[in-house]
Amino acid sequence: MAALENPADLDEREREALETLLKRLADDEFVLAERYTEWQVRAPSLESDLALANNAQDELGHARLWYDVLEDLGFEEQELVYERDPADFRHATLVELPFEEGDWADAVLRSYLYDAAEELRLEALEDSSYPKIADRVGKIQSEEAYHLEHAQNWVERLADGEEGHQRLQDALDRLFPHALTLFEPVDPDVETDIVDLGLRDATLEELGEEWLSIVVPYLESLELELPVSSQVDDDTFEITEEMLPEKRGRDGSHTDAWADLHDELTHTYRDLGRSETTKIMEKPE
């Protein structure tokens, strides 16, 4: 697959595929980081508080890495984040849902579901035909591996107690359908182009099936029950239309929580009357 090295040489199909891929990557990370900040000084221990604060900072940094690549296509950071219509964001609904108040099981299970998917997504980008994407994957992978380990440790710890196990089950019932939206297309035809152009080497369907083959046995080993059945046979899993929630994020449909969250994450920029973002460090290499 030929590398797509010069953004000025991209045709309309290549440009749309690259823009779509990068926005879904960046939007997921940006919105999840904002949600994680709600747990600051509220986690069950100082150690877990600092860990989730670190995760939030990492996710925000990852979002910035992807938004920075979009600047190759002529976008400005403020256009992508602070001045963008909330209806134009394409993150999965999993990352925008509010946490159940005081429910640490929600936070760690959400992290597990997301980070298990992120591990697979990044692997599929390692040999991306757009060099800037491939160059950023290694840095992100090293940080995401820690996120996944932290989430699994906490999930297993909570599953070992009766109350914690019930909280995990309640969170799983609530979150699992929305986790499936991580593998929903923004536009089916464009998603096909993303793979055909070598920007990512696996389809969303393949990633979703592999994710299910990992998380379903793991969660069941903790005696948690999946709210929907995804298993076709002993070795095959799939996401069906019936398993998905009504609002999916990728297609522009969002839960009621998104409008309030977007208003919160942009209000300082608006209240200060800014027309561009403030830079406190150099752009990533």
Backbone as a ProteinNet text record, in pm:
[ID]
protein_1_A
[PRIMARY]
MAALENPADLDEREREALETLLKRLADDEFVLAERYTEWQVRAPSLESDLALANNAQDELGHARLWYDVLEDLGFEEQELVYERDPADFRHATLVELPFEEGDWADAVLRSYLYDAAEELRLEALEDSSYPKIADRVGKIQSEEAYHLEHAQNWVERLADGEEGHQRLQDALDRLFPHALTLFEPVDPDVETDIVDLGLRDATLEELGEEWLSIVVPYLESLELELPVSSQVDDDTFEITEEMLPEKRGRDGSHTDAWADLHDELTHTYRDLGRSETTKIMEKPE
[TERTIARY]
85.2	0	88.6	67.8	149.4	119.7	225	208.4	142.2	55.9	-10.2	66.9	179	272.5	244.7	201.7	185.9	37.9	-8	-150.9	-199.7	-109.6	-148.9	-183.7	-134.8	-159.4	-280.8	-348.2	-461.7	-580.4	-645.6	-768	-884.6	-1003.4	-1119.5	-1150.3	-1140.6	-1167.8	-1066.2	-939.1	-834.1	-845.9	-876.8	-890.1	-1006.9	-1120.6	-1237.7	-1211.1	-1144.6	-1113.8	-1021	-917.9	-823.2	-891.2	-970.9	-1040.4	-1136.7	-1209.8	-1305.9	-1236.4	-1128	-1054.1	-998.5	-937	-873	-974	-1087.2	-1187.9	-1245.1	-1268.4	-1322.5	-1219.3	-1091.8	-986.3	-975.6	-967.1	-945.8	-1067.8	-1185.7	-1306.6	-1327.8	-1303.3	-1314.7	-1224.2	-1098.7	-1001.1	-1032	-1070.7	-1097.7	-1216	-1324.2	-1444.7	-1423.2	-1353.4	-1326	-1239.4	-1140.8	-1055.6	-1139.1	-1233.2	-1318.5	-1401.8	-1454.9	-1532.5	-1444.3	-1323	-1235.3	-1205.7	-1199.6	-1165.7	-1270.4	-1389.8	-1495.1	-1464	-1366	-1333.2	-1221.2	-1168.7	-1058.7	-1103.3	-1022	-1045.4	-1173.1	-1223.5	-1343.4	-1320.6	-1205.2	-1175	-1159.8	-1164.6	-1164.9	-1032.3	-924.2	-795.2	-711.9	-609.8	-520.6	-451.8	-411	-342.6	-432.3	-558.5	-649.3	-688.4	-695.5	-722.6	-612.4	-487.7	-374.5	-367.3	-401.4	-396.9	-497.1	-619.7	-720	-689.7	-631.3	-588.4	-482.3	-391.3	-288.7	-350.6	-450.2	-518.8	-586.7	-651.4	-718	-618	-504.2	-401.3	-349.2	-329.7	-283.8	-384.2	-513.6	-615.1	-623.7	-611.3	-612.8	-492.1	-376.6	-258.1	-274.6	-339.3	-362.2	-456.5	-560.5	-652.4	-577.6	-488.7	-412.9	-323.4	-265.4	-183.4	-264.4	-387.5	-470.9	-524.7	-568.3	-614.3	-501.2	-379.3	-264.4	-246	-268.6	-256.8	-365.1	-481.8	-588.8	-550.9	-455.7	-411.1	-342.5	-295.9	-242.7	-348.2	-475	-585.5	-643.3	-575.5	-616.6	-701.1	-724.2	-804	-720	-785	-723.2	-777.8	-696.9	-737.1	-869.7	-889.3	-1012.9	-1135.2	-1114.9	-1225.3	-1264.1	-1166.8	-1190	-1250	-1222.7	-1264.2	-1364.3	-1322.1	-1400	-1505.2	-1488.8	-1585.4	-1666.5	-1651.8	-1718.9	-1858.2	-1953.3	-2090.4	-2089.3	-2152.2	-2152.4	-2209.8	-2298.3	-2356.2	-2255.5	-2141.9	-2040.4	-1938.7	-1942.9	-1850.2	-1892.9	-1792.3	-1820.2	-1766.7	-1759.5	-1717.6	-1828.2	-1788.4	-1884.3	-1959.9	-2083.1	-2162.3	-2106.9	-2026.4	-1967.2	-1892.5	-1821.6	-1734.6	-1809	-1929.3	-2002.4	-2099.7	-2135.3	-2232.2	-2182.6	-2268.7	-2227	-2203.7	-2110.3	-2088.6	-2206	-2240.3	-2335.1	-2269.3	-2340.2	-2281.1	-2216	-2087.7	-2014.7	-1985.8	-2007.4	-1994.3	-1859.7	-1761.7	-1627.4	-1628.3	-1722.2	-1732.5	-1761	-1840.6	-1870.2	-1741.7	-1660.2	-1537	-1439.2	-1416.7	-1314.6	-1364.1	-1492.8	-1543.2	-1544.1	-1584.7	-1582.8	-1440.3	-1344.7	-1205.5	-1163.4	-1201.3	-1164.6	-1223.7	-1352.7	-1418.3	-1354.8	-1325.6	-1266.8	-1122	-1043	-900.2	-872.9	-958.7	-944.1	-968.3	-1063.2	-1087.9	-974.7	-923.5	-815.9	-690	-661.9	-544.6	-553.8	-670.2	-689.3	-686.1	-746.6	-750.9	-610.5	-528.1	-392.2	-308.9	-325.7	-254.3	-288	-412.2	-454.9	-402.9	-342.8	-287.8	-135.3	-71.8	75	141.1	79.5	136.1	52.1	-9	-94.4	-19.5	-90.1	-30.6	-8.1	-61.1	-32.9	74	197.3	310.1	290.4	225.4	207.8	123.1	30.4	-50	37.7	110.5	197.3	301.2	352.4	456.3	405.6	276.7	221.1	173.9	153.9	93.4	177.5	308.9	393.9	384.4	388.7	379.4	245.6	139.2	6.4	-8.5	44.3	31.7	94.5	210.5	279	197	125	42	-89.6	-147	-274.2	-258.9	-141.4	-118.6	-132.6	-82.8	-97.1	-243.8	-318.2	-459.6	-535.1	-508	-577.6	-542	-415.7	-372.5	-439	-444	-507.4	-655.3	-723.5	-866.1	-891	-814.7	-833.9	-807.8	-705.3	-675.9	-794.2	-855.1	-967	-1093.9	-1117.4	-1234.2	-1226.2	-1110.1	-1093.1	-1106	-1056.5	-1067.4	-1213.2	-1289.4	-1430.8	-1511.8	-1478.1	-1553.9	-1538.5	-1438.6	-1409.1	-1498.4	-1576.2	-1665.1	-1809.6	-1901.4	-2042.9	-2096.7	-2071.6	-2123	-2055	-1922.1	-1849.2	-1892.9	-1917.9	-1962.8	-2097.3	-2188.2	-2318.9	-2307.8	-2219.5	-2198.9	-2141.8	-2049.1	-1994.9	-2103	-2188.7	-2295.9	-2390.2	-2424.8	-2512.7	-2446.3	-2315.6	-2243.1	-2234.8	-2212.9	-2204.9	-2337.6	-2447.3	-2579.7	-2600.4	-2552	-2571.7	-2476.2	-2351.7	-2248	-2222.7	-2246.1	-2203.5	-2261.4	-2392.1	-2442.7	-2373.6	-2340.8	-2273.4	-2127.6	-2065.6	-1929	-1925.5	-2032.3	-2037.9	-2034.2	-2071.3	-2069.6	-1927.6	-1827.7	-1688.8	-1658.9	-1737.4	-1712.9	-1816.9	-1893.8	-1991.6	-1925.4	-1970.9	-1912	-1967.3	-1885.5	-1934.7	-2013.1	-1955.2	-2018.3	-1964.1	-2049.7	-1999.8	-1906.9	-1939.9	-1855.3	-1718.2	-1715.8	-1588.1	-1506.6	-1571.6	-1499.7	-1434.6	-1501.1	-1441.1	-1316.5	-1325.1	-1210.1	-1092.6	-1120.5	-1014.4	-927.9	-991.8	-917.9	-854.8	-930.2	-878	-755.7	-751.3	-638.1	-521.8	-539.9	-432.9	-415.8	-512.6	-502.1	-514.9	-595.8	-611.1	-619.4	-561.4	-553.9	-659.5	-762	-871.9	-1002.6	-1109	-1240.2	-1296.1	-1395	-1460.7	-1528	-1583.1	-1646.7	-1543.8	-1426.3	-1321.2	-1274.1	-1257.1	-1213.9	-1319.1	-1445.7	-1552.7	-1559.8	-1544.1	-1548.1	-1429.7	-1311.2	-1193.8	-1209.7	-1263.2	-1286.5	-1382	-1489.8	-1585	-1519.4	-1431.3	-1366.5	-1272.5	-1233.9	-1147.2	-1229.7	-1320.6	-1388.4	-1498.2	-1566.1	-1675	-1622.9	-1523.6	-1472.2	-1413.3	-1347.3	-1287.5	-1395.5	-1498	-1603.8	-1680.9	-1703	-1773.1	-1688.7	-1555.6	-1468.8	-1482.4	-1530.8	-1554.6	-1698.9	-1770.9	-1910.7	-2002.6	-1969.5	-2057.1	-2137.6	-2260.5	-2348.1	-2360.2	-2336	-2349.1	-2496.8	-2531.7	-2672.7	-2731.3	-2645.4	-2690.6	-2597.4	-2648.6	-2567.8	-2496.1	-2364.6	-2285.8	-2219	-2241.2	-2169.3	-2249.9	-2188.5	-2252.9	-2226.9	-2100.8	-2063	-1941.2	-1873.9	-1764.1	-1651.5	-1631.3	-1517.2	-1555.2	-1682.9	-1724.8	-1816.3	-1786.4	-1868	-1903.2	-2015.2	-2049.9	-2140.7	-2136.6	-2224.6	-2342.1	-2462.6	-2581.5	-2656.3	-2744.8	-2822.1	-2900.4	-2951.6	-3034.8	-2956.4	-2825.3	-2742.5	-2710.6	-2728.7	-2683.5	-2788.5	-2744.2	-2839.3	-2894.2	-2997.6	-3057.9	-2961.6	-2892.4	-2795.6	-2656.6	-2584.1	-2457.9	-2336.3	-2356.2	-2243.1	-2175.5	-2132.3	-2060.1	-2143	-2274.1	-2360.5	-2413	-2362.7	-2407.2	-2519.9	-2575.3	-2680.9	-2616.1	-2652.7	-2590.1	-2695.1	-2651.6	-2740.3	-2762.8	-2863.1	-2893	-2775.6	-2689.7	-2577.7	-2473.7	-2466.3	-2360	-2370.9	-2489.4	-2504.8	-2450.4	-2483.1	-2435	-2283.4	-2229.8	-2086	-2010.6	-2060.6	-1996.2	-1998.2	-2110.1	-2118.8	-2017	-1999.2	-1905	-1760.5	-1725.3	-1585.2	-1547.4	-1645.7	-1615.1	-1647.6	-1704.6	-1756.9	-1646.5	-1530	-1422.6	-1374.3	-1357.3	-1315.8	-1415.3	-1544.2	-1646.7	-1654.2	-1649	-1662.7	-1547.2	-1431.3	-1315.2	-1308.2	-1403.5	-1407.7	-1290.1	-1238.7	-1121.7	-1158	-1059.3	-1074.4	-968.3	-877.5	-778.6	-737.5	-679.5	-641.7	-508.7	-492.1	-366.9	-268.9	-147.4	-44.9	47.7	67.8	159.5	279.1	280.9	394.8	401.8	515.3	533.1	444.8	418.3	343.1	419	348.1	417.5	491.6	602.4	678.1	605.9
-119.7	0	124.4	213	333.9	428.7	491	586.5	713.7	770.4	897.9	1007.3	1047.2	1129.6	1278.5	1328.6	1473.5	1509.6	1579.5	1613.3	1695.8	1771.3	1853.3	1767.9	1643.7	1555.2	1465.1	1473.6	1386.7	1423.9	1323.1	1352.4	1357.4	1385.2	1404.9	1280.4	1162.6	1037.4	1014	1035.9	1015.1	1113.8	1236.3	1339.1	1307.2	1268.8	1238.8	1119	1017.6	900	936.3	1014.6	1055.2	1141.8	1236.8	1325.6	1247.2	1154.7	1075.7	991.5	925.1	841.3	923.6	1036	1117	1179.1	1221.7	1282.3	1179.7	1058.2	958.8	922.8	916.7	889.9	1002.5	1124.7	1240.4	1268.6	1261.8	1294.2	1196.7	1067.5	970.2	1008.1	1036.8	1065	1196.3	1297.4	1428	1423.3	1360.2	1355.4	1265.3	1152.9	1065.9	1137.5	1213	1288.4	1384.4	1450.5	1545.9	1474.1	1357.7	1281.6	1237.1	1190.3	1143.8	1252.9	1377.4	1485.5	1500.3	1447.9	1458.3	1376.1	1284.9	1200	1257.7	1371.5	1426.4	1455.9	1410.9	1415.7	1343.3	1254.4	1177.5	1026.4	984.4	841.9	780.9	649.1	586	590.7	628.4	640.8	744.7	796.9	893.9	833.1	707.8	640.9	632.4	592	579.4	716.1	815.5	952.2	1000	979.1	1021.2	941.2	813	728.8	776.9	807.7	851.2	991.7	1075.7	1207.7	1194	1099.1	1073.4	1021.7	932.7	881.9	994.4	1084.8	1197.5	1282.8	1309.2	1388.6	1317	1185.5	1107.7	1115.1	1094.3	1093.9	1229.9	1336.4	1469.1	1487.4	1437.5	1444.5	1364.4	1248.3	1167.7	1240.1	1301	1377.6	1488	1554.1	1661.9	1608.9	1490.9	1431.2	1409	1360.8	1335.1	1464.5	1557.9	1686.4	1758.5	1742	1804.6	1751.9	1621.7	1566.8	1625.7	1653.4	1714.4	1853.9	1918.1	2048.2	2037.1	1916.3	1893	1921.3	1905.2	1923.5	2064.4	2153.9	2294	2333.9	2242	2275.1	2348.8	2432.3	2496.2	2430.1	2428.7	2360.5	2413.6	2544.2	2599.1	2556.7	2536.7	2490.1	2347.4	2267.5	2126.4	2100.1	2189.1	2163.7	2267.1	2391.9	2492.2	2563.3	2566.4	2637.3	2542.1	2416.1	2315.8	2287.9	2274.2	2241.7	2107.2	2097.1	1969.2	1854.4	1885.2	1779.9	1721.6	1789.6	1742.1	1648.6	1632.2	1540.5	1396.6	1309.5	1171.4	1068.5	1106.2	1010.7	909.1	793.2	690.7	738	696	740.8	689.4	583.6	533.2	641.9	729.2	825.9	950.8	972.7	1093.5	1070.3	945.6	917.7	969.2	1031.1	1072.8	950.9	963.6	856.9	853.2	732.6	722	782.2	866.6	943.6	852.3	878.1	804.6	659.6	618.4	477.5	452.1	412	383.5	265.5	172.2	58.4	106.1	210.2	267.6	317	388.8	447	339.8	237.7	139.2	42.7	8.8	-79.1	-5.7	118.9	198.6	205	227.3	232	99	-11.8	-142.7	-162.1	-136.6	-157.6	-70.8	53.3	145.6	107.5	81.7	59.1	-74.4	-174.1	-299.6	-276.2	-189	-153.3	-68.8	23.1	111.2	31.6	-72.6	-155.6	-215.4	-266.5	-325.4	-219.4	-105.6	1.8	51.8	67.3	115.3	12.6	-114.9	-218.5	-211.8	-178.9	-170.8	-46	45.6	169.3	167.1	60.7	57	73.5	20.1	27.9	117.9	220.4	310.7	371	387.2	445.1	595.6	656.2	797.2	802.2	837.1	823.3	890.5	1005.2	1073.9	992.6	915	828.8	719	649	540.5	590.6	710.8	765.9	790.8	818.6	852.6	731.1	620.9	504.1	451.7	441.2	383.7	456.1	588.3	668.1	644.4	642.9	625.4	484.7	383.5	245.4	226.3	286.6	266.8	321.7	429.5	488.4	412.5	369.8	298.5	161.5	100.5	-27.8	-13.5	97	123.3	144.5	217.1	241.3	108.7	18.6	-109.7	-193.2	-194.5	-268.9	-214.4	-82.5	-20.1	-57	-50.7	-82.4	-228.6	-320.4	-462	-493.3	-433.3	-457.5	-417.1	-303.5	-256.7	-339.4	-377.7	-460.7	-591.5	-653.9	-780.7	-761.6	-651	-622.5	-604.9	-530.9	-509.1	-637	-716.8	-839.5	-941.1	-923.8	-1019.5	-1001.1	-893.1	-868.7	-862.9	-894.6	-902.3	-768.1	-662.7	-531	-481.3	-496.3	-452.7	-527.4	-657.9	-738.4	-689.2	-657	-607.8	-472.3	-387.2	-257.3	-273.7	-367.9	-395.8	-447	-534.9	-587.1	-476.2	-387.8	-276.2	-186.4	-160.8	-77.1	-145.8	-276.7	-351	-346.4	-363.6	-355.9	-219.9	-117.4	19.2	55	11.5	59.6	-27.9	-157.7	-247.9	-212.5	-186	-149.3	-25.6	70.4	191.7	164.9	65.7	28.3	-24.7	-87.6	-140.5	-30.6	91.5	202.1	242.7	195.9	219.6	161.7	63.3	-6.4	27.1	132.2	177.2	270.4	269.5	355.9	497.8	592.8	728.3	727.6	664.4	645.4	514	416.1	284.8	290.3	372.6	380.8	438.8	540.1	600.9	503.7	427.5	328.3	223.4	186.2	94	156	284.9	354.9	360.3	377.8	384.8	258.7	144.3	17.7	0.1	27.8	9.2	96.6	214.7	306.1	275.8	177.7	138.2	228.1	316	401.3	318.6	214.8	118	-19	-121.9	-250.9	-351.3	-307.4	-396.2	-320.2	-390.9	-327.5	-310.6	-224.6	-208	-338	-410.8	-538.6	-635.7	-642.6	-731.2	-688.8	-558.6	-509.1	-539.2	-519.2	-546	-692.3	-781.5	-924.7	-966.5	-911.7	-945.5	-892	-771.7	-713	-800.3	-842.6	-929.6	-1060.4	-1115	-1242.2	-1228.5	-1105.1	-1079.1	-1045.2	-947.1	-896.4	-990.2	-1060.5	-1146.6	-1259.9	-1339.4	-1444.2	-1387.6	-1272.3	-1212.6	-1175.1	-1105.6	-1063.5	-1183.1	-1282	-1401.8	-1479.4	-1470.9	-1539.2	-1477.2	-1352.5	-1283.2	-1301	-1392.9	-1425	-1305.8	-1225.8	-1117.1	-1164.1	-1118.2	-1159.5	-1046.5	-1077.8	-977.9	-946.4	-817.7	-782.4	-824.8	-850.5	-896.8	-1008	-1098.5	-1210.4	-1171.9	-1196.4	-1164.2	-1287.8	-1402.2	-1522.9	-1603.9	-1627.7	-1706.4	-1854.9	-1889.4	-2024.8	-2015.8	-2125.8	-2128.1	-2031.6	-2006.8	-1926.5	-1796.2	-1769	-1654.4	-1561.6	-1433.1	-1329.6	-1226.4	-1158.7	-1051.8	-949.7	-827.1	-719.5	-711.5	-721.7	-712.8	-583	-548	-424.8	-421	-535.3	-541.3	-512.2	-528.3	-507.9	-360.9	-277.1	-138.6	-45.2	62.2	161.1	249.4	323.5	411.2	522.3	582.9	688.7	627.4	658.5	587.8	678.8	807.9	898.5	910.5	798.9	799.8	861.1	839	889.5	1030.3	1092.5	1227.2	1230.4	1114.4	1109.5	1089.6	1174	1170	1163.8	1121.5	1119.4	1263	1279.5	1412.8	1470	1383.7	1429.5	1506.8	1485.5	1545.6	1698.1	1751.7	1897.4	1966.3	1912.7	1973.1	1958.9	1843.9	1823.4	1915.2	1928.4	2017.1	2161.5	2202.4	2339.1	2360.9	2259.8	2270.4	2278.8	2196.6	2193.6	2311.1	2386.9	2503.5	2636.8	2635.6	2760.8	2860.6	2813.5	2907.7	2978.1	2903.6	2961.2	3068.2	3038.4	3133.8	3253.4	3227	3335.3	3434.2	3385.6	3474.7	3542.4	3510.1	3574	3538.8	3417.7	3375.9	3352.4	3370.9	3339.2	3238.5	3202.7	3099.7	3036.1	2917.5	2846.9	2899	2885.5	2927.8	2812.3	2837.5	2734.5	2745.3	2633.6	2633	2542.3	2478.3	2395.1	2385.6	2340.3	2326.4	2213.2	2219.6	2112.8	1981.8	1867.3	1738	1713.5	1644.2	1610.3	1500.7
0	0	0	-96.2	-107.4	7.4	59.3	168.6	118.2	202.4	170.6	244	189.2	264.9	259.3	147.7	131.4	135.9	239.3	246.9	128.6	67.4	-47.8	-168.9	-170.8	-284.6	-266.8	-153	-127.3	-214.6	-272.2	-346.1	-247.2	-295.5	-207.5	-125.4	-188.5	-117.9	-7.3	-35.5	63.7	178.9	145.1	248	342	286.6	369.7	459.9	408.4	489.3	604	575.4	679	784.2	741.4	834.9	923.7	865.6	942.3	1047.5	1009.1	1102.9	1217.8	1186.7	1289.8	1385.2	1334.4	1422	1519	1474	1567.2	1672.7	1634.2	1731.4	1834.3	1784.3	1872	1958.7	1900.7	1976.5	2092.5	2069.3	2178.2	2294.7	2264.8	2368.6	2440.7	2366.5	2425.2	2521	2479	2562.4	2683.5	2664.5	2778.6	2882.3	2836.8	2929.8	3012.8	2950.3	3022.2	3127.6	3093.6	3191.8	3308.6	3279.4	3385.8	3488.3	3444.5	3538	3647.8	3626.8	3727.3	3852.2	3840.7	3954	4039.7	4004.2	4082	4225.1	4321	4466.5	4507.8	4422.3	4457.2	4450.6	4401.5	4391.3	4531.6	4543.3	4676.5	4751.3	4685.9	4753.7	4681.4	4749.8	4687.6	4566.2	4578.6	4467.9	4344.7	4364	4250.2	4195.7	4282.8	4238.6	4144.5	4185.4	4103.3	3974	3980.6	3861.4	3757.4	3800.7	3704.4	3653.7	3738	3693.3	3584.1	3603.9	3503.4	3374.5	3386.7	3268.5	3191.2	3264.1	3198	3122	3184.5	3118.6	2994.4	3005.3	2890.1	2775.1	2807.6	2702.2	2633.5	2711.6	2652	2560.7	2603.8	2519.2	2391.8	2399.9	2279.9	2183.8	2239.9	2155.3	2081.9	2153.4	2091.2	1979.3	1999.8	1894	1766.6	1782	1663.8	1604.5	1688	1634.5	1560.5	1609.7	1545.1	1402.9	1382.7	1247.7	1156.6	1212.6	1132.4	1082.8	1147.4	1099.8	964	927.7	792.9	686.7	726.8	632.2	638.7	710.8	714.5	833	927.5	1045.2	1148.2	1228.2	1343.4	1469.8	1575.6	1698.7	1752.7	1751	1806.3	1724	1592.7	1508.7	1544.2	1578.6	1604.6	1741.8	1836.5	1974.4	2024.2	2033.9	2106.9	2023.2	1892.1	1808.6	1720.8	1741.7	1659.5	1712.9	1622.6	1661.3	1734.1	1852	1924.3	1842.4	1748.2	1664.3	1566.9	1547.5	1454	1517.2	1650	1715.4	1685.7	1672.4	1632.8	1733.1	1859.8	1961.8	1989.5	2040.3	2081.5	2205.5	2219.8	2334.6	2467.1	2464.8	2589.1	2663.8	2593.2	2660.4	2706.8	2658.4	2697.9	2813.3	2838.9	2944.6	3079	3157.7	3291.7	3379.1	3473.2	3569.7	3667.6	3709.2	3818.6	3943.2	4014.2	4123	4227.3	4250.6	4353.1	4319.2	4194.5	4158.7	4091.7	4171.2	4121	4024.5	4042.8	3950.7	3809.3	3794.8	3664	3598.9	3675.4	3620.7	3574.9	3658	3622.5	3515.4	3516.4	3411.6	3277.5	3278.2	3155	3099.7	3188.7	3147.1	3085.9	3148.3	3093.5	2953.6	2938.9	2809.7	2700.9	2735.7	2638.2	2606.2	2709.3	2687.3	2618.9	2640.4	2566.5	2418.1	2385.9	2246.1	2189.4	2270.9	2226.3	2193.2	2269.4	2241.2	2101.2	2065.1	1933	1824	1850.2	1751.4	1718.6	1819.7	1797.6	1722	1752	1677.7	1529.2	1498.6	1359	1288.2	1364.2	1306.5	1298.2	1346.8	1354.3	1218.4	1113.7	978.2	888.1	946.7	870.3	751.5	641.8	521.4	535.1	641.7	667.3	775.4	742.7	835.3	970.7	974.7	1102.4	1199.7	1147.2	1234.4	1293.1	1207.7	1253.6	1353.4	1331.2	1419	1561	1576	1706.1	1785.6	1717.1	1781.5	1897.4	1879.3	1983.2	2115.9	2111.3	2234.5	2304.1	2226.9	2285	2343.9	2273.3	2321	2458.5	2480.2	2607.6	2723.8	2700.7	2806	2822	2709.9	2717	2784	2771.7	2837.1	2989	3041.5	3185.2	3221.6	3138.6	3165.8	3176.7	3082	3080.5	3203.4	3238.9	3357.3	3484.1	3497	3613.3	3620.6	3506.7	3504.5	3541.9	3484.9	3515	3661.6	3716.5	3858.6	3946.4	3914.2	3994.5	3969.7	3844.1	3813.7	3891.8	3892.1	3963.3	4113.9	4162.4	4306	4347.5	4267.6	4300.7	4284.4	4183.7	4158.1	4269.6	4353.6	4460.1	4583.6	4585.2	4698.3	4652.8	4740.2	4701.9	4655.3	4732	4693.5	4566.6	4559.8	4441.2	4317.1	4332.6	4219.4	4167.6	4257.1	4215	4146.4	4196.9	4133.2	3992.1	3976.9	3843.8	3750.5	3800.5	3716.6	3672.4	3764.5	3729.7	3625	3642.3	3546.7	3411	3411	3285.5	3210.8	3282.8	3220.2	3154.4	3217.9	3170.9	3055.8	3064.8	2974.5	2851.7	2863.8	2756.8	2619.7	2607.1	2474.1	2417.5	2502.7	2455.5	2419.7	2484.7	2446.8	2303.7	2260.2	2123.8	2018.8	2057.5	1960.3	1922.9	1997.3	1959	1821.5	1779.9	1653.9	1547	1571.3	1473	1371.2	1246.3	1144.3	1150.4	1111.2	1086.7	956.4	856.1	725.6	670.7	640.8	597.9	477.8	379.5	260.3	293.1	378.1	416.4	500.4	586.9	667.2	578.1	468.9	372.9	310.2	277.5	220.5	318.4	446.4	548.1	542.7	527.9	520.7	382.8	277.4	141.3	114.8	176.4	158.3	252.6	338.5	429.3	549.8	576	694.3	822.2	815.8	925.4	860.6	925.2	856.2	899.6	970.4	1008.7	998.3	964.3	958.3	1098.6	1111.9	1242	1285.8	1191.5	1223.9	1281.9	1219.3	1269.9	1408	1428.3	1558.8	1665.1	1630.7	1725.9	1765.3	1669.1	1698.3	1784.4	1754.5	1835.9	1977.8	1990.6	2123.7	2204.4	2142.3	2210.7	2254.3	2170.4	2203	2322.3	2355.5	2470.7	2594.2	2580.7	2700	2750.1	2661.1	2707.3	2796.3	2751.6	2842.1	2971.3	2960.6	3080.4	3181.5	3137.8	3228.9	3283.7	3199.3	3246.2	3346.9	3334.2	3431.7	3570.2	3575.1	3701.7	3747.7	3679.3	3710	3688.9	3588.5	3545	3424.1	3415.7	3306.4	3205.7	3079.2	2974	2951.6	2936.2	2919.7	2785.8	2686.7	2555.7	2510.6	2429.6	2381.7	2252.7	2249.2	2130.9	2072.3	2134.2	2095.7	1994.9	1878.1	1773.7	1798.2	1826.1	1864	1955.8	1979.1	2075.6	2040.3	1911.4	1868.4	1799.6	1783.6	1702.8	1781.4	1772.8	1835.1	1728.4	1746.5	1653.6	1720.9	1667.7	1713.1	1617	1668.3	1585	1613.7	1524.5	1537.2	1667.5	1710.4	1830	1957.1	1953.6	2072.2	2097.1	1997.2	2002.7	2062.6	2127.8	2180.7	2068.4	2100.9	2000.1	1958.6	2053.9	2025.9	2018.2	1911	1888.1	1874.1	1866.6	1863.2	1728.7	1673.1	1546.1	1432.7	1437.3	1330.9	1360.1	1467.3	1503.1	1602.8	1638.2	1739.6	1875.8	1972.6	2103.7	2214.3	2330.4	2446.3	2494.5	2580.1	2632.8	2712.2	2763.3	2845.4	2766.1	2635.2	2556.3	2550.1	2536.3	2524.7	2649.8	2766.2	2891.4	2904.6	2867.1	2877.1	2781.3	2660.3	2562.8	2610.9	2667.7	2720.7	2832.3	2914.8	3026.1	2977.4	2879.5	2836.6	2747	2699	2615.3	2681.8	2802.9	2858.3	2890.9	2936.9	2968.7	2843	2736.4	2608.3	2563.9	2577.2	2535.1	2629	2758.8	2856.8	2849.4	2812.7	2799.8	2664.3	2577.7	2446.7	2358.4	2371.1	2294	2147.1	2061.8	1921	1876.2	1969	1941.7	2074.5	2065.8	2186.2	2239.6	2369.7	2435.8	2432.8	2387.5	2380.1	2500.1	2569.7	2682.6	2656.4	2539.2	2502.9	2351	2303.5	2160.2	2106.3	1976.2	1912.8	1922.8	1927.4	1930.2	1800	1810.6	1690.2	1612.9
[MASK]
+++++++++++++++++++++++++++++++++++++++++++++++++++++++++++++++++++++++++++++++++++++++++++++++++++++++++++++++++++++++++++++++++++++++++++++++++++++++++++++++++++++++++++++++++++++++++++++++++++++++++++++++++++++++++++++++++++++++++++++++++++++++++++++++++++++++++++++++++++++++++++++

